[in-house]
Each structure stands twice: as structure tokens, then as C-alpha cells.
């Protein structure tokens, strides 16, 4: 299975791992498929989505508005 680990996504956007989990829980990013051992494998688009979320927050939008 290909894809990015949660750490790779978090490091790419300079956010905490818990932030990525929180965005997933809130439905701001799509829940990624998991490996047989239970690890998340995010698509490359997750990095773009988190970048969008961060930029929208800088502009004053709430997470609910972003969703």
C-alpha cells in the first residue's frame, strides 16, 4: 500500500500529529485507508488540504466554515 504516513503529512505542513488526527476526526480531511497493521496511509492531497485549512484559518475562517 502506498501513501504518506501521518508523520510525513504533519512534517510537510509543520503541524502536530494530533492536529492531523483532529482534522480527520472533524471531517476536514478524508479518513485514509489503513494498512493491515492499522497505520494510516494518507494520499498526497492531504498535504494540500491541510495547507488550505491553515491558510483559511489565517484569513479568519473557523474550522466549521472551512469544512
SULJO-V337651 format. One record per residue. N is the residue number from 1. RES is the residue in three letters. SS is DSSP state (~ for helix, > for strand, _ for the rest). OMEGA is omega in radians with two decimals (999 if undefined). NEAR is the number of other ideal C-beta (glycine too) atoms within 10 Angstrom. Layout:
n = <N:N>
res = <RES:RES>
ss = <SS:SS>
omega = <OMEGA:OMEGA>
near = <NEAR:NEAR>
This chain:
n = <1:2:3:4:5:6:7:8:9:10:11:12:13:14:15:16:17:18:19:20:21:22:23:24:25:26:27:28:29:30:31:32:33:34:35:36:37:38:39:40:41:42:43:44:45:46:47:48:49:50:51:52:53:54:55:56:57:58:59:60:61:62:63:64:65:66:67>
res = <UNK:UNK:UNK:UNK:UNK:UNK:UNK:UNK:UNK:UNK:UNK:UNK:UNK:UNK:UNK:UNK:UNK:UNK:UNK:UNK:UNK:UNK:UNK:UNK:UNK:UNK:UNK:UNK:UNK:UNK:UNK:UNK:UNK:UNK:UNK:UNK:UNK:UNK:UNK:UNK:UNK:UNK:UNK:UNK:UNK:UNK:UNK:UNK:UNK:UNK:UNK:UNK:UNK:UNK:UNK:UNK:UNK:UNK:UNK:UNK:UNK:UNK:UNK:UNK:UNK:UNK:UNK>
ss = <_:_:_:>:_:~:~:~:~:~:~:~:~:_:_:_:~:~:~:~:~:~:~:~:~:~:_:_:_:_:_:_:>:>:_:_:_:_:_:>:>:>:_:_:~:~:~:~:~:~:~:~:~:~:~:~:~:~:_:_:_:_:~:~:~:~:_>
omega = <3.12:3.12:-3.09:3.04:3.12:3.11:3.12:3.12:-3.13:-3.14:-3.13:-3.11:3.11:3.06:3.11:3.08:3.14:3.09:3.12:3.11:3.14:3.11:3.10:-3.14:-3.14:3.13:3.14:3.00:-3.08:3.07:-3.07:3.03:-3.13:3.07:3.11:3.13:3.03:3.13:3.08:3.06:-3.06:3.01:3.13:-3.11:3.13:3.12:3.11:-3.12:3.13:3.07:3.11:-3.13:-3.14:-3.14:3.13:3.09:3.10:3.13:3.05:3.13:3.06:3.11:3.11:3.10:3.13:3.14:999>
near = <8:6:17:19:15:18:11:15:26:20:13:16:17:9:17:9:13:11:16:22:14:14:21:18:11:13:10:18:23:13:10:18:12:12:11:6:5:6:13:19:16:24:16:12:11:24:18:13:18:22:13:13:21:15:11:15:13:8:8:7:13:9:14:8:9:17:11>
